[in-house]
């Protein structure tokens, strides 16, 4: 693939993601994407035959990154420091490049999660990250805390609306809140064991 072809493909992905997030996946047409790009519809078709193709293309890159993260995460310690390291790397993926834009797209276009294969794959990866984070306590409470820790990272894009908040500040606030939940995962399992021992 030539550099110019790759650049055009990347521009299409970026503009489509922008429009899908602004006005919704269903309400955005290929014609509108082509118009914002300043290209013909035929030129757009050369790279992507449908909106689904565009979504699948930018999600596939995100899934590859998550797969690498999940493989690495599985090798990290199960303790609190290991969980923090995993979520730290996850947040770097989320806030870097277009990670947060892709997640924002899914947040605002929830039907895509259920109707497109790429949406289901993304959901599966997020659950696998939560599974790795809750290894020290795979109980329902542990799984919920791990999942909510991930959502704290995602939610920072919506809950923290002030324009004066930098991306780095947003990420740190999200991690501070997420760590509170992550640090309870091992502790809650230990406390449950202590309570059981005291009752017996």
ABEGO torsion letter per residue (X at the ends): XBAAAAAAAAAAAAAAAAAAAAAEAAABBAAAAAAAAGBBAAAAAAABABAAAAAAAAAAAAAAAAAAAAAAAAABBABAAAAAAAAAAAAAAAABEAAAAAAAAAAABAAAAAABAAAAAAAAAAAAAAAAAAAABABAAAAAAAAAAAAAAAAAAAABABAABBAAAAAAAAAAAAAAAAAAAAAAAAAAAAAAAAAX
